[in-house]
Amino acid sequence: MSRLRVIIAIAVSYFVFAILLNSVGTVILQSMESFGVSKPQASALEGFKDLTIAAMSFLVASFIPRAGYKLAMFMGLSMVLVVCLATPIIAEFWVIKVLFAVIGTAFALVKVSVYAIIGQLSNSTRSHSSLLNIVEGIFMLGVLSGYWLFSLFIDASNPASLAWLNVYYLLAALVLCAVLIVLSSPIAKPAQDARLASESNEFLAMLKLTYQPLVLIFILSVFLYVLIEQGIGTWLPTFNREVLGLPVNVSIQITSIFAVSLAVGRLCAGVLLRWIPWYLFLNICLVGMAILMMATLPLASEGAGAQVKSWLDAPVAAYMLPMIGMLMAPLYPVINSVMLSAVAKSQHAQMTGLIVVFSALGGTTGSVITGFVFEHFGGHRAFSLSLIPIVTLLITLFFFRRFSQQQTQLSTQGVTPHA
């Protein structure tokens, strides 16, 4: 029973953060509608979210084991609770920036704690993998819920209304529930060990890994993938609104197809990769992404959905474009898996740090670039530019496979590559 209570605590916490983190595309659209900010200004919200996650991931590495996972989760959730209550009261764009900075900071505390707690609750690789997939599945459920939850608070007849900010009162209630569940859960404090004395060297150890060609090409691949995903995912509600002319609430609701596509794509990839080599499979996905993008954008004519009242009446382009998520979904986990399998387990922590940092940088860069191009050249041009990182990723994957094969051969022979 105590194990189940802990699982519920981390699952509920992850569910809440899934809604908050992935609301950035919706909030960007509504910030432009309600506060009159430009697309480049609105795109900064991605940076407030991602860069704080990256920065805090380093800072909390030595703090969390000392403070305990329960306290870290309590602190993170409490910070979010306060800012969620403050956001609709202040109702200014600057507080939206603070909101996402706090969400990023808190998520770093919660994610590190959740992953460590999963390790505590698991006594085998299979058990760990099973529990992690359950928690990540609940995260995806939160992502899907978020699109519909926000759309319920948007006044379709007056998109500039600030009524949508009232959603944060409901989210604050959910966060409060998560706080109470965490406090009542028997989450064990980790035992202190000698390794904590060297935590300050964790960042330097991570940087040393980047001297390896395999790691360099890996972090470039991660950066490019997240650049594509966030560039599309963050600006998809705005594309639906401004290019297709869909109502604001429908623009947000139909974006949930993107999240569904990501979930289905990863589930299907888990089965298909049993028979298809990963390199061939990822190349097929990337080529498919390029073809889908080139086929869909010409169908996305200006104002095609101007008369749409329900998302079921939306033009075909509104359905086709989010389906790119199914093709891009396998890329990120497969690249990470290949990389982690090619290095010693003792280096997994440092490698995870690199993944977090360059994922955050890629997400912010993708959002900012897409927002800038969207503002000055239009949505068609902004989304068509994703073909450049797609082609570049095809090139980096070629070298990534070559270097990973060399690394595996060296490991088999008992040779350790120089850092």
N, C-alpha and C positions, 0 to 999 in steps of 0.2 A: 504493500500500500504506500509506503514512504517513497519508493522508487517511482510509482505512478504519480504521486503528488509533485515530485521534482520535474518529471517529464511534462506534466501539465503546466507548471510554472514557466519552463523555458519555451514551451510551444506557444503559450498565450503571449509571452513577451515578443517572440519572433513574429507572431501574427500582427500585433500592433505596429511593429516597426516596418513590416512589409507594406502596410497601408501608408504610413507616413513617408517612407523613403521613396516609394514609387508614385507618390502623388505629385512629384515635381513637375511633370509634364502638364498635368491639370492645373496646377497652381501658376505655372508660367502663362498659360492661356488666360486664366482668370485675372492675373495681375495686369496683363495688358488691357483686358476689358475694363477692370474696375479702377485701376490706378493710373492708367494711361502711360505706362512705361514702354520703352521701345523693346524690340526683340533682343538686342545685345544686352540691355540692362536686365531683362528678365532671365536671360541665359546664365547670368551670374549666380542664380540660385543653385545651379548644378555644382558650381565651385564651392559655395558655402557648405553644401552637403558632402561632397566627395573629398575635398581637401582636408576637412576636419576629421573625417574618418581615417584618412591616411596618416595625418599628424598624430592623432590620439592613439592609433594602433602602436606607435613606437613608445609613446609616453607611458601607456598603461601596462606595458609588458612586465615591468618589475613591480608595479604598484598593485595589480590585481591579486597575485598570489599572497602578498603580505596582508592586504585588506580583507581578502575572502571574496568568493564569487557572489554570495548573497548580498553583501554590502555594495559591491560594484554594480550589480543589477538594480538594486534599490536606488542608488544614487542616479544612475542613468535614467530610470523610469521617472523618478521624482523631478528631475530637471525638465523632462519632456512634459510632465503634468503641468508644471508651472507655466511654461511657455505656451502650451495649448490653451490654457485659460486666459492668458494675457493677449493672445493674437486677435480674437474678435473684439476685445475691449478697446485695444489701441487702434486696430484697423488701419494701419499704414504700411507702405511697402517695406520700409526699413525693418519692421518687426517680422516680416516674412523672411528676410535675410537672417535675422537672429534665430527665428524658428528653425530654419534648416541647418544653421551652424550648430545649434543645440542638439538637433536630431542626429547629426553626424557624430558629434562628440559622444552622445549617449549610446549610439549604436556600436561604436568602437568598444565601449565598456561591456555592453551586453553580448556582442558577438564573441569576443575573446572568452568571456565567462561561459557562454553557452557551449562553445566547442570544448572547453576544458571540462565542463560538467558531463558532457556526453562521454568523454573519455573515462570519467569516474564511474559512470553507470554501465560501462561496457567491459566485458571480460574476454572478448574475442574480436577479431577483425570483422567477422560476419555480424556480430551484435552491434558493433560500432557503425558499420555501414548501414545496417537496417534502421537504427535509431536516427542517424544523420539524415537519411532519405525521408523519414517520416517528418522530421522537423523542417527540412527544406520544402517538403510538399505542403506543409501548413503555411510556410512563408509564401508560396505561390498562391495559395488560397486567399491569403491576405491581399496580395497584389490584385487579384481579380475582384475581390470585394471592394477595394478602394475606389476603382473607377466608378462603380455603381453607387457607392456611398456618397461620393462627392457630387455626382450628377443629380442626386435627389435634392440637394440643397441649392441648386442653381436655378434661378428664375429665367426660364427660356424666353419670356416676353420682355425681360429687362436684364440682359447679360451683364451690364455694368453695375448691377446692384451688388452691395456688399453682403447680401444675405447668405452667400455661400460660406462665409467665414464662420457661421454658426455650426458648421460641421465639426469644428474644433472643440466645441463643448461636448459633443458626443464622443469624440476621440479621447478627450480628457477623462471621461467616464470609463472608457475601455482601459486607458492607462492606469487609472485608479484601481480597477479590478485586478490588473496585472500586478500592481504593487502589493495588494493585499494577499494575492496568491503566492507571490515570491516570499513575502514575510512569513507566511504560514508553512512554507515548505522546508523540509529538513535538508537543506543544501549544505554539505560538509565543507568546512574550511580546509584548503589544501595544506598538506604537511610541508613545513619549510625544509629546504635542503641547501646543500653547499653551493649549488649552481646559482642561487640568487645573488651571491656575491659578485658574479661575473655578468649580471644582466646588463650593466652599463656598456659592455662590449658587444652586445647583441647587434647594434646598428652597424658597427665596424665589420663584424663577421658577415653581415648581409651584404655590405658593399664589396667585400672581397670576392664574393661569388660572381660579381659582374665582370670580372677579368676573364672569365671563361667565355669563349665564342658561343657555346651552346646557350648559356644563360642570357647573353646579350641578344641573341636572335629570338629567344623565348620571350623576354620582356617586351621586345618590339612587337612580337605577334600578339601578346596580351593587350598591349596598348592599342594596336590597330583594331582588334576585335571590339573592345569596349567603346572605342571611338565610333565605330559603326553602329553598335547597338544603342548607345545613348543618344547619338545624333538622330537616329530614326525614332526610337521610343519616346524621347523627351518631346520632340516636336511634332509627333503624329497628331495629337489633338488639335494643335494649331493648323496643321496642314488640312485636316478635315474641315476645320472652321473657315479658314481664309481662302483655300484653294477650291475645295469642293462646295463650300457655302452651306455646310450642314449647321443646324442649330447647335448651340454650345453644349447642351446636355447630351445630344445625340453624338456629337464629336467625341465626347469623353467616353460614353458608353461603348461605342464601336471600337475604341482603342483597346478595350479588354480582349479583343480577338488576338492582339499581339501577344498578350500574356498567355492566353490559352495556347497559342501556336508554339511559344517557347516551351511550355510544359509538355505538350504532345511531342514536340521535336526531340526533347531529351529522353522521354520515355521510349520512343521508337528507336532512337539511336542506341540505347542500351541493349536492345535486342539485335539490331542489324550489325552492330560492331562485333558480334560473336562470329560472324561469317565474312565480313568485309574488312580488309586492312584499313587501319585508321587514316593513313595518308590518302588513299584512293577515295575513301568516304568523304573526307573533309574537302577534297578538291571538287567532288561532285556537288557538295553543298554550296561552295563558293561560286562555282559556275552557275548553279541554279539561282542563287541570289542575284547575280548580275542579269541573268535572262529575265527573271521576274520583275526586277526593277525597270529594265528597258521596255518590257511589255506593258507594265502597269501605268507608268507616268504619262504616256500619250493618251491613255483613257481618262486621266484625271483632268477633265476640262474645267475651266473656271466657272464656278457657280452651278456645277452639275446637280448639286443637291439642294438648291435654293428653296424648293417647294417641299422638301422632306419634313414630315412631322414626326415620324417614328424611324428608329434605326433599321427596321425591317424594309423600309422604302429607299434606303440609301443606294447610290449608284454602285456599280460593280467594282470600281476602283477603290472604294472605301473598304471593301472586303478583301480584295486581292493584295493590297499593299501590306496590311498587317500580317499576312500569311508568310512574309519573308522571315518572320520569327521562327517558323518551323525549320527552315533551312539553316539559319544561323545558330540555333539552339545548341547543336552538338559541339560547336567549335571550342568554346571556352572550357568546358569540363574535360574534353579530350586532350587539348593542348596541355592543360595543367596536369592531367594524369600521366601523360607521356614524360613530362619534365620531372615530376616527383619520382617516377619510377626509375629515372636515369641517374638520380643522385642518392647519396647515402641518407638513411633515415635521420642521422644526426644533423643534417642540413635542411630538413623539412621546415623547421620553424623559420629560419632565415629566408627560405624560398617563399614561404607563405607571406612573409613581410613584403617581399618584392612584388608578389602578385597583388597584394592590397594596394601598394603605392601606385604601381603603374596602371592598375585598373581604375583607380581614382583619377589619375592624371589623364588617362584616355577618355574617361567619361566626361570630365570637365572640358577637355579640348574639343571633343565631338560636339557637345552641346553649344559651346561658344561659337565654333566655326559655322555650324548649321544655322544658329540664330543670326549671325552676321550676314551670311549669304542670303538667308530668307528675307531679312530686312531690306537688303539693297538690290537683290536680283530675283527674288520670288521663290516660292516653295518648290517649283519644278527644278530649278537650278540647284537649290540647296540639297534636295534629295538625290538628284542625279550625280552630284559630286561624290556620293558614297561609293561610286564605281571605282574611284581612285584608290581608296584604302582596300577595297575588295581585291583588286588586281595586285596591289602591293603585298597583301596577305598571302596570295598564291605564291609569290616569290619567296617570302620569308619562310613559309612552310616547307618549301623545297630544301632550303638550307637547314631548317630545324630538323627535318628527318635525317639529313646527312650527318649533322653533328650529334644527334641523339644516338644514331647507330654506332658512331665512333666511340661515344661515351660508354655505351653498353658493352662494346667489345673490350675496351680498356678495363671496365669493371670485372668482366668475365676472366680476364687475364690477371686480375689482382693488381692493376696499376691504377694509382690515384692521380688524376689530372692536377696539375699545378694551378693554384688559384692566382 
